[in-house]
Amino acid sequence: MKKHIIEQTEVFVRNELGEDATGHDWFHVDRVRRNALHICKEEKAGDPFIIEMAALLHDISDEKLNESSEKGEEKLENFLRTIPLTDEDKKHIKQIIATISFKGGQNTILLTIEAEIVQDADRLDAIGAIGIARAFAYGGKKGQSIYDPSIAVRQEMTVEEYRKGKSTSIHHFYEKLLKLKDLLNTETAQKMAENRQQMMVTFLEQFYQEWDGQV
């Protein structure tokens, strides 16, 4: 039964996000799912089924990818009605999805180890080489420039400012990506983040050298 539910969910997510060009495509979702299950196994914690389902569905209701947050929640709710899950499992999955987003650094309290693991897996995919590629894909889609040194890095932001304020793809490293390693919940994810963090630091050093014409 669980295997069938996972397969049904995979088909739904592929149909919804398969063509996404902002770095929130099926391949992102699948990497988050695989990282989450790896963390679950290493930490010997959490319900793997709930973790896998929440990882697969974590971007479905995202307001960035929908007309509004309400429309996104409705889409998630409608899908959950089509699969044979207990009300308790549905509630847990929705709770994980609702609480793991970065949203400008607004810290939401995570209530379960499953939420901590899915959040870690999602954040790992936002850093490192893939994180760099996704940052520029998303920035381009949003119409942001690569870099503008006259724009200040934003420190404290509301969700609205984070989503809609003026920024650049390089600024996004300072406003979010470089902060993520220290916000990870599990030891496994923290270890996985070390090389990815260094990759971003090296990239930025090289970027500024080329920007200033030193290389």
HELIX and SHEET records of a PDB file:
HELIX    1   1 LYS A    2  LEU A   17  1                                  16    
HELIX    2   2 TRP A   26  GLU A   43  1                                  18    
HELIX    3   3 PRO A   48  LEU A   57  1                                  10    
HELIX    4   4 GLU A   63  LEU A   65  5                                   3    
HELIX    5   5 SER A   69  ARG A   81  1                                  13    
HELIX    6   6 ASP A   87  THR A   99  1                                  13    
HELIX    7   7 LYS A  103  GLY A  105  5                                   3    
HELIX    8   8 ILE A  113  LEU A  124  1                                  12    
HELIX    9   9 GLY A  128  LYS A  142  1                                  15    
HELIX   10  10 VAL A  159  LYS A  164  1                                   6    
HELIX   11  11 SER A  169  GLU A  175  1                                   7    
HELIX   12  12 LEU A  177  LEU A  183  5                                   7    
HELIX   13  13 GLU A  187  TRP A  211  1                                  25    
END                                                                             
